[in-house]
Amino acid sequence: MARSGRGPRHSTPSVYSEKLLEASGITVETLDLSEALGWVRKMKDDDPELQVKLSAIQGYTNVRGIPPESLMKMAKLGVAIDRWVKDKQLSATAIQCWTALEEFYGWFPARS
């Protein structure tokens, strides 16, 4: 058993889930958060995929009271991950609730 990589506020024990998945024949691809945020930084606000993602977010949840810049951050990260999924031809994803997203990106996924 080992401590998870979720940071000090989320130091839940974990049992290398990647190894368990791989032992079952499931390939695991890992995306480094800094790489995803690098793609986000390069993304233009008028990117067509971004506008579609933003509309999708606004369509499936009540966004009243959420600052537009926060919605844009959610949408940009969503597009970056969608592009990675498509590029890697993945069939499923799981996103860890990174404390780094809150600290370095100003977004706390567990509250979204």
Buried (B, 14 or more C-beta within 10 A) or exposed (E): EEEBEBBEEBEEEBEEEEEEEEEEEEEEEEBEBEEBBEBBEEBEEEBEBBEBBBEEBBEEEEBEEBEEEEBBBBBBBBBBBBBBBEEEEBEEEEEBBBBBBBEEBEBEBEEB
